[in-house]
Amino acid sequence: MNVLLNRRLSRIGLTHVRRRDWASLLYVMPALALVGVFFLAPLGMMGWMSLHRWPLIGRPRWIGFANYHAIWFDVGFWNALSFTVLYTVAVTIGLMIAGFALALLVEKPRPGVGFYRMAYFLPVVIGFASASLLWSWLSNVDAGLFSRLAQLLGFTQGRVNFLASYGTAFWSVIIMVIWKLAGFYMVIIMSGLQSIPADYYEAARIDRANVLQRFRFITMPLVRRPVALALILCISGSMLAFDQFYIILAGGPQNQTMTAVYWIFNQSFVSFRLGYGAALSVVLLAILLVISAAQLWLLRDREDLR
């Protein structure tokens, strides 16, 4: 009797679990549908296009992996990718330093700190296209503010075009990106700083730890995860840079500031090699996945290894 009762109860329990699982699946179906329509389907289409010679007008022709083979001999793409990596390294270092500095400045509650937080975050709400147009106007050799200030302060004898040479153009874009995005990374890092208990710092002061020691042994280990998130977002976003170089520099001077995405754009929508552009996109996506996986592995917590 008890055995039959236990079996019946177990069947009822399994039925209840199955119903709950189906109900949970029903709740996530809209999100799964959106992911499928707006991410998985375009990703599959991109992979399919990369295996074809896909003209803008006419029928596509199957060519297998010929587009991927051609990428190895595409000097322009590899030059653009190397420039993108250089830009990513410079921007990531600048944004991490600026974000950490701003977070340390506004992390403690004090009179007026809300205003400064808002002021530092305000450039984030500006679109990259708008910020790039603004920076292009400020850097204009005839009517730009930067050229006029450099002349008034005695740094230059006359008007100077900061976008005419590779060095000044490169650093002009980097400064613009840091100005625009530093507030975003400030918020991420500040969330980690505010989660650190004040007792840790009090105990460190009692043990006569100086500022650098407190930062090294308390602050940095405890903001590891926010910093890891900031690094992943920064590196992934920088590797996909396009707007600022297209609007401010148009790839110049002499195509020296051509990014990987800019090169893909030219191949796809200027040369109308849609299949080859799709293959380049797949390669860039694979590179980003490898970089992100390496970051997650390098920045993992010690507890995750146990």
C-alpha positions in Angstrom: 0.0 0.0 0.0 2.8 2.4 0.9 4.7 1.5 -2.2 1.7 2.3 -4.4 1.1 5.6 -2.6 4.7 6.6 -3.0 4.7 5.8 -6.7 1.5 7.8 -7.1 3.0 10.8 -5.2 6.1 10.6 -7.3 4.1 10.7 -10.5 2.1 13.7 -9.3 5.4 15.4 -8.4 6.9 14.7 -11.8 3.7 16.0 -13.5 3.9 19.1 -11.4 7.5 19.7 -12.3 6.8 19.1 -16.0 4.0 21.6 -15.9 6.2 24.1 -14.2 8.9 23.6 -16.8 6.5 24.1 -19.6 5.1 27.3 -17.9 8.7 28.6 -17.5 9.4 27.9 -21.1 6.2 29.7 -22.2 7.4 32.8 -20.3 10.7 32.9 -22.0 9.4 32.2 -25.5 8.9 35.9 -26.5 12.5 36.6 -25.6 13.7 33.5 -27.4 11.7 34.5 -30.5 13.3 38.0 -30.5 16.7 36.5 -30.2 16.0 34.1 -33.0 14.5 36.8 -35.3 17.0 39.6 -34.7 20.2 37.7 -33.9 20.3 34.0 -34.9 18.5 34.4 -38.2 20.7 37.3 -39.4 23.8 35.4 -38.2 22.8 32.4 -40.2 22.1 34.5 -43.2 25.5 36.2 -42.9 27.2 32.8 -42.8 25.2 31.6 -45.9 26.1 34.8 -47.8 29.8 34.3 -47.0 29.8 31.1 -49.0 28.5 32.9 -52.2 29.5 35.5 -54.6 26.6 37.8 -53.8 26.2 40.7 -56.1 23.9 43.6 -55.4 21.9 42.8 -58.5 21.6 39.3 -59.9 21.6 35.8 -58.5 24.2 34.7 -56.0 26.6 32.0 -57.0 27.9 29.3 -54.7 31.7 29.5 -54.3 32.3 27.6 -51.0 35.1 28.9 -48.9 36.7 31.0 -51.7 35.8 34.3 -49.8 37.6 33.1 -46.7 40.6 32.0 -48.7 40.8 35.5 -50.3 40.8 37.1 -46.8 44.3 35.7 -46.1 45.6 37.7 -49.1 43.6 40.9 -48.3 46.4 43.3 -47.2 43.9 46.1 -46.7 41.9 44.1 -44.2 44.9 43.1 -42.1 46.2 46.6 -42.1 42.7 47.8 -41.0 42.6 45.1 -38.3 46.1 46.0 -37.0 45.0 49.7 -36.8 41.8 48.6 -35.0 43.8 46.7 -32.4 46.1 49.7 -31.8 43.1 51.9 -31.4 41.5 49.4 -29.1 44.6 49.3 -26.8 44.9 53.0 -26.6 41.2 53.7 -26.0 40.9 50.9 -23.4 43.8 52.2 -21.4 42.5 55.7 -21.5 38.9 54.8 -20.6 39.9 52.5 -17.7 42.2 55.3 -16.2 39.5 58.0 -16.8 36.7 55.8 -15.6 38.5 54.8 -12.4 39.6 58.4 -11.7 36.1 59.8 -12.1 34.6 56.9 -10.0 37.0 57.7 -7.2 36.2 61.4 -7.4 32.4 61.0 -7.1 32.1 57.7 -5.2 31.8 59.3 -1.7 28.5 61.2 -0.9 29.3 64.9 -0.4 27.5 68.1 -1.2 27.2 68.7 -4.9 28.4 65.2 -5.9 25.2 64.5 -7.8 25.8 67.4 -10.1 29.3 66.2 -10.9 28.0 62.6 -11.6 25.5 64.0 -14.0 28.0 66.2 -15.7 30.5 63.4 -16.2 27.8 61.1 -17.5 26.1 63.6 -19.8 28.3 63.0 -22.9 27.3 59.3 -22.8 23.7 60.1 -23.9 25.0 61.8 -27.0 25.1 59.5 -30.0 28.4 58.7 -31.6 27.4 60.3 -34.8 26.4 63.6 -33.1 29.6 63.6 -31.0 31.7 62.9 -34.1 30.1 65.8 -36.0 30.6 68.1 -33.0 34.3 67.0 -32.7 34.8 67.5 -36.5 33.5 71.0 -36.2 35.6 71.8 -33.2 38.7 70.5 -35.1 38.0 72.5 -38.2 41.0 74.4 -39.3 39.1 77.6 -40.2 36.2 77.8 -37.7 37.2 75.2 -35.1 37.7 76.1 -31.5 40.8 73.8 -31.0 42.8 75.5 -33.7 42.0 78.9 -32.5 42.8 78.1 -28.9 46.2 76.5 -29.9 47.0 79.8 -31.7 45.9 82.0 -28.8 47.9 80.0 -26.2 51.0 80.2 -28.3 51.3 76.5 -29.1 51.2 77.1 -32.8 52.1 80.1 -35.0 49.0 79.9 -37.1 45.9 77.8 -37.6 46.6 74.1 -37.6 44.5 71.2 -39.0 44.5 68.5 -36.3 42.9 66.0 -38.7 45.5 66.4 -41.5 48.2 64.1 -40.2 47.9 60.6 -38.9 49.3 61.3 -35.4 47.1 64.2 -34.5 44.0 62.7 -36.2 44.5 59.4 -34.3 44.8 61.0 -30.9 42.0 63.5 -31.6 39.6 60.6 -32.1 40.8 58.8 -29.0 40.4 62.0 -26.9 36.8 62.3 -28.2 36.0 58.7 -27.4 37.4 59.1 -23.9 35.4 62.3 -23.4 32.2 60.6 -24.6 32.4 57.2 -22.8 34.4 57.9 -19.6 31.1 58.6 -17.7 29.7 55.2 -18.7 32.7 53.3 -17.3 32.7 55.6 -14.3 29.2 54.3 -13.4 30.3 50.6 -13.8 33.4 51.0 -11.6 31.6 53.2 -9.1 29.0 50.5 -8.5 31.9 48.2 -7.5 33.5 50.8 -5.3 30.2 51.4 -3.4 29.8 47.7 -2.7 33.0 47.5 -0.7 32.3 47.7 3.0 33.8 50.7 4.8 35.0 48.4 7.6 37.7 47.0 5.3 39.2 50.4 4.9 38.9 51.2 8.6 40.8 48.0 9.4 43.5 48.8 6.9 43.9 52.3 8.4 44.3 50.8 11.9 47.0 48.5 10.4 48.7 51.7 9.0 48.2 50.8 5.4 48.8 53.8 3.1 46.6 54.9 0.2 48.4 52.8 -2.4 48.3 49.7 -0.2 44.6 50.1 0.4 44.0 50.6 -3.3 46.1 47.5 -4.3 45.0 45.0 -1.6 41.4 46.1 -1.0 40.0 48.2 -3.9 41.4 46.4 -6.9 40.6 42.8 -5.8 37.0 43.7 -4.8 36.2 45.6 -8.0 37.5 42.8 -10.2 34.2 41.8 -11.7 33.0 45.4 -12.6 36.4 46.0 -14.1 36.2 42.7 -16.1 32.8 43.8 -17.4 34.1 47.2 -18.3 37.1 45.7 -20.2 34.9 43.3 -22.2 32.5 46.1 -23.2 35.3 48.5 -24.0 37.4 46.1 -26.1 34.4 44.7 -27.9 33.0 48.2 -28.7 36.4 49.5 -29.8 37.0 46.6 -32.1 33.7 47.5 -33.8 34.6 51.2 -34.2 33.2 52.9 -37.3 31.1 56.0 -36.8 33.9 58.3 -35.5 36.4 57.4 -38.2 33.8 57.6 -40.9 32.4 61.0 -39.9 35.5 62.7 -38.6 38.3 61.3 -40.8 36.6 59.3 -43.6 39.4 56.8 -43.2 42.1 59.4 -43.9 44.6 60.7 -44.1 45.5 58.2 -46.9 43.4 55.4 -45.5 45.7 55.2 -42.4 42.7 55.3 -40.0 40.7 52.6 -41.7 39.2 50.3 -39.1 38.1 46.7 -39.7 34.4 47.5 -39.7 35.1 50.5 -42.1 36.9 48.1 -44.4 33.9 45.7 -44.3 31.6 48.6 -45.0 33.6 49.6 -48.1 33.8 46.0 -49.4 30.0 45.5 -48.9 28.4 48.8 -49.8 31.0 50.6 -51.9 32.5 47.8 -53.9 29.2 45.8 -53.6 31.0 42.5 -52.7 28.3 41.5 -50.3 29.4 37.9 -50.0 33.0 38.9 -49.3 31.8 41.5 -46.8 29.8 38.8 -45.0 32.9 36.5 -44.8 34.9 39.4 -43.3 32.2 39.9 -40.8 32.3 36.2 -39.8 36.1 36.4 -39.3 35.8 39.6 -37.2 33.1 38.0 -35.1 35.3 34.9 -34.5 38.1 37.2 -33.4 35.8 39.0 -31.0 34.6 35.7 -29.5 38.2 34.5 -29.0 39.2 37.9 -27.3 36.1 37.8 -25.1 36.7 34.2 -24.0 40.4 35.0 -23.3 39.3 38.0 -21.2 36.8 35.9 -19.2 39.5 33.3 -18.6 42.2 35.8 -17.5 39.9 37.9 -15.3 38.1 35.0 -13.6 37.9 35.0 -9.8 40.0 32.5 -7.9 36.8 31.2 -6.3 35.6 30.1 -9.8 38.6 27.8 -10.0 37.7 25.8 -6.9 
